[in-house]
Structures are given as C-alpha cells and as structure tokens.
Amino acid sequence: MISMPDHFTYDELSRDFSWSIAEKELEYKPGDRINIGWYCSDRICLKGHAEKTALHYEGFGGVEKKYTFNDIRLAGNTIGTFLRGLGINDGDRVCLFMDRIPELYLSFLGILKIGAIVQPLFSAFGDESLFVRLENAQTRAVITQKKHLPKVRKIRSQLPHLEYVIIVDGVKASDLEKGEVLFSLEKSEPVENLDIHPTTAESPSVLHYTSGTTGQPKGVKHVHYSLISQYLTTKWVLDLRNEDIYWCTADPGWVTGTSYGIIGPWSLGITQCVLDSGFSAQAWYKFIEKHRVTVWYSAPTAIRSLMKAGDEIVKSFDLSSLRHLASVGEPLNSEAVIWSERVFGKPFLDTFWQTETGSIMITNFPGMKVKPGSMGKTFPGIRGTVLDPVTYAPISEHGRAGLIAFQPGWPAMMRTYWNNPEKYRDKFVNGWYLSGDRASIDNEGYYWFIGRDDDVINTGGHLVSPFEVESALLEHPAVGESAVTSKPDEINMEVVKAFITLKPGFAQSPDLELDIMNFIRKKLSPLAMPQAVEFMEKLPKTRSGKIMRRVLHAKEWGEEIGDISTLEND
Amino acid sequence: MEEMNLNEMKDLVLNYVIKEYIDDDDVTITYETPLISSGYVDSFSMVSLLVFLENKFKIKIPPSKATPEAFDNVNSIVALVNQYLK
C-alpha cells in the first residue's frame, strides 16, 4: 500500500517537491471531502487492511488490548454515534481528558468523524489549567476517566458551555451528578455505518493549547487538510513501512501525540503500540523487546533519562528490532545522539516543529549525513530561514544567529489562535511565520538550535508560560510578589524556578517552599511546578515597577546580565 | 525530630504520597505499590517528594541517588532515606 522513498535522497525529494505527492497517494483532490477520522480507519479497511493491528495497548501491570483497523473504525463510529445522540454537532469542541487509554485514541477518531473539534488536554493538568482551556474553547463536552473526575467537578459550575461530562470507566450510575454520562465502548453495540460529516480541507479538526510569554494559553486551531503534511512527514521522516511496529512515546495531550501518535501512523495503515505507565528504563526496554518495536519516536528528556540509567541495562534486552529512531520536543544534544548510536547501533535523529506548525519542519532526514547536535534541514517543500532580530530580514551569513522563521503555506500550519486573531497576526512579520526559537544555519543548510526568543520555558519538551505560573503563585496566601524563570537541568534541559517575596506575617521555611511547590503542581501541572523556590527581600524591577525576569534568568544561567540602567535602586 | 522506627517512617511517607499524589479514592497504596513506574507519581512530581523527605528527615539526598527506581515504592524510599540518616 505504501510506496517508500528508500532509494531517494533528500536532494532528490526536495527537487520538484509538491504537496500534491501526498494528495495523490491519499487519492485526494482539491475540493474533495477530507476527514482525518475516515482516513485513519475506514480508508485503511477499504484498502484491504481491516484485520491488520492498528493499536496494541499496554497499561501498567501488563493489561493489554489489541485493536484491528476494523475495530478502530467501528469504535470511531460508535463513539461518534453516541456523541451525536447527545446533540454534539460539527464545530463543537469535545475535550479528551484521559490517560493514554484506548478510549483516548478511539474517541479522537469518533469526534473527527462527526465533524466536531478534538480538544486534547494533558491529563496531569490541575483544575486551573483545565479551567482556562475549557473556558477559552467554550467546550461542550469532556470525555474523561473516573480518576480525573474530581478536577472536572471542581470547575464545572464555572463553565456554562460545558453540557456533558462523559466518563468512560468505573463510575456507578448512582454516583453521577447532573450532566454526567457514562459511556462504555465495550458494552456498546458496535456501529457499522456512520454518516461521516462532510468536512473539507479547511474544516477545523484539532485544537491544541500552547503557552506563550504573556497572557493565557492559546488554542491552536488545525484543520483536516493538515493530514497532507502529517502523512508525508510521517512517511518520509519517520520512514514508516507496512511491516513496521511503531512507538511514539508522546502523550496525545500534546501535539506530537496526535500528529505523530495518531494521524500520521494510522493514515499510513501502520501498527502502533502504546504504553500507558510511568517512566522506567527497564519498562521501556522491555516494551520494545516484547513488541518488537521497529520505529521509535521519543523525546530528548526521555533519552537523557535512559542515558542516566546506564549502558548495562540495555544489554539485558534484545532491542535488535529497532530500525529507526527519531526525537522531538527540545534540542537533542550531541551526547545523546552519539550515545544512542553506540548503544542501539543507530542514532536518534532530531526533528523540529511546534504545536503551531502541526508537522515536522526541520529534520535529520533518513539517509542524510547526521551532524550530532544539529536540528537538520528543512523538510522538502518548507521554506525556512533565520531572520535578523531587529530588521527581520533573512540572514545569509552562515553561522549567524537569528530567529527561525518559515514561509506559510504548508498544509498543517495552524489557521488561527482560537478567539485570539491579534496574537495570531503577531506571529507573522514580512510574510514570515516567527517560531519564537533562535538558531543559526551552517554552510550546508543545517540548522543549529540556540534557544527561545522569549521567556517561555521548555521543560522536558513542554512549554510552560512564566506568566501563568507567576499568576498562580500570587493566589498562594503567603506570596506577595513572584517572578518565574528557568534554571538549567541535566535531564529536562530546563525546569521552572520561582522567585518570591512573602506577605507580612509569613516567614520563609523549607515547609513553605514545599507547600508552594505542591500548590502549583495541583493547580497547574507537575510540569509547571517550580523545582526550586527562592525567597527574596525584593524582586529586581525597573523604575516603572516592572519585574526584570531577565536579571533572574541571567543569574540562574551564569550569563551576562546586560543593560541594567533601568533597574530600580534603593 | 523524634526518632522513628521503620514502620513509622513508612507510614509517614505512605500517608504523604496518598494525600499529595493520589486523586482516586478507590486506589489502594501499600508499601510495595509501584509509584513512579505505575505513573501515580510522575518524574516532575518526584522532586516535591524529594523535598518532602529532605525536610521531614533533615537529610540531603544527592541528585544521583534520587532515581525513579529508588523512589518507586515506599519501601525503597525509606531504605534510601535510612542511608542518609545520621
């Protein structure tokens, strides 16, 4: 079914590139209907692969479930029918707030099939993080698990648009509150036929939330046409082939987990495995060995954690099935590339993209010379550059740092920020989309990551807004003022650090530090939890009273503080 | 801090874990229940557990020893703490 580019080089694929390559392979013509849910299940069955395994799920403690492409087609139909029965219509936002259980993946298809918009949210989010995202999207339904129900219930009364909370496991009907509905896929009669909503290229599909320096998180709106670049990048960069067993370790609460953890592999008819349990090197290697994983897409934080676990443990497992390794989320350091080549016999290839870009933009293409520590080159068809931070003109000089920017026009590019067109417009200058990251380009066209161009913290591959954490800190009874920045971290690249002043009557103590950490962890998420809290007499401010985060950042990273002429003096 | 016996230490840690990290009332956590590998406590939250142990037992655990394996259940956590108690 899939023709692979084995014998083509990066240069050959870049020459005369057109996205119509993917359109043709997907038998899509401009103006046709296009529905990701249908492409990921029904179409694969129509191509004769109904009985091929689509999903091999493993939960903690060895719980396993297997689904063929026909199973996921039926499950999508069944969930879609159930949602329609509740009155969920095309364009409605339906939030997925679940761990990586099969219902998460199957509901994703069902929601798309009826033309509604999927709003995936990380299940470790605290009630405040959940609230701001559901409120912003005016979400009509949340599909969740019993274990996450307390967080939803806590904010429910403040969300007038939220009509249904659908629970997929473990709650007794007698324990349900108003507007809560039980849904069991296993107990539902499979629905053979569902009228797929006639979505077209620009119909909205997925709404992922991402954090910025200021303001609340932004909803990144994607459309069904994103399939075109998600399909082709999965095929060419992740090099997926018919017989592959694929493992994407990302959670679908984040964009990697949907673009490359659902849409990419399933639109190609690939078998994928999902491990829903906490991290341990032993468990991960055992999972690869047991399922004979061939293609593994992971993140630098996980790779560095595996490095920390040592080389010896690798030898205890048969990992010979691995054929291709790739990484995303944050820059992959050269040590990790070299280490992976040594212990697995092949390097992790770095890829770069964002929630907003929807698909891979810069990558170490299979077969291309790997320069450890480099992000690689732009995917064929992507026009990228680095811009001068002052003039926004493209930099032609090799090795000079600038802002990573792309010329819009690829299929998976976000269409807007939900209810925030101003912020969307701010992302473009002189016809370039500004990624918010800085890099340089060498004489062979390889990009080398330098850092963020703003204060957003990239911890373990996830973006955390310092503004969001600072605002939440102010709700703690002891906190007078707060400033948040990152501090270096061996595993996560950087982690959140909070600087605070205390209100009168409070004294600093280790217990107060812990209390503040847990306060943020529960309110926002474990990712946003400050991993260190520094109590200060006063925060560095400009004379006009604005907190100077960069002074604190420079202190943490051992950098030059720069111009402090505006710093407030005593 | 008053001297604690092993079971008192385990109960202290167990109660803290249940109070801070377990949302589901139906989940039973014992001294042996895997915490990290099961996903009950994620790697980011592990830092707050480390701070709790250091505060409560007035010890300093080196970062190299604060591994997911060492934090994977109450028994292993208390064994780690014991190494650093004077």
Boltz contact constraints between the chains, C-beta under 6 A:
constraints:
  - contact:
      token1: [A, 60]
      token2: [B, 38]
      max_distance: 6.0
  - contact:
      token1: [A, 147]
      token2: [B, 23]
      max_distance: 6.0
  - contact:
      token1: [A, 147]
      token2: [B, 24]
      max_distance: 6.0
  - contact:
      token1: [A, 150]
      token2: [B, 23]
      max_distance: 6.0
  - contact:
      token1: [A, 277]
      token2: [B, 39]
      max_distance: 6.0
  - contact:
      token1: [A, 278]
      token2: [B, 36]
      max_distance: 6.0
  - contact:
      token1: [A, 278]
      token2: [B, 37]
      max_distance: 6.0
  - contact:
      token1: [A, 278]
      token2: [B, 38]
      max_distance: 6.0
  - contact:
      token1: [A, 278]
      token2: [B, 39]
      max_distance: 6.0
  - contact:
      token1: [A, 279]
      token2: [B, 43]
      max_distance: 6.0
  - contact:
      token1: [A, 280]
      token2: [B, 37]
      max_distance: 6.0
  - contact:
      token1: [A, 280]
      token2: [B, 68]
      max_distance: 6.0
  - contact:
      token1: [A, 283]
      token2: [B, 37]
      max_distance: 6.0
  - contact:
      token1: [A, 510]
      token2: [B, 55]
      max_distance: 6.0
  - contact:
      token1: [A, 511]
      token2: [B, 55]
      max_distance: 6.0
  - contact:
      token1: [A, 514]
      token2: [B, 51]
      max_distance: 6.0
  - contact:
      token1: [A, 514]
      token2: [B, 52]
      max_distance: 6.0
  - contact:
      token1: [A, 514]
      token2: [B, 55]
      max_distance: 6.0
  - contact:
      token1: [A, 517]
      token2: [B, 48]
      max_distance: 6.0
  - contact:
      token1: [A, 518]
      token2: [B, 48]
      max_distance: 6.0
  - contact:
      token1: [A, 526]
      token2: [B, 42]
      max_distance: 6.0
  - contact:
      token1: [A, 526]
      token2: [B, 44]
      max_distance: 6.0
  - contact:
      token1: [A, 526]
      token2: [B, 45]
      max_distance: 6.0
  - contact:
      token1: [A, 527]
      token2: [B, 44]
      max_distance: 6.0
  - contact:
      token1: [A, 531]
      token2: [B, 47]
      max_distance: 6.0
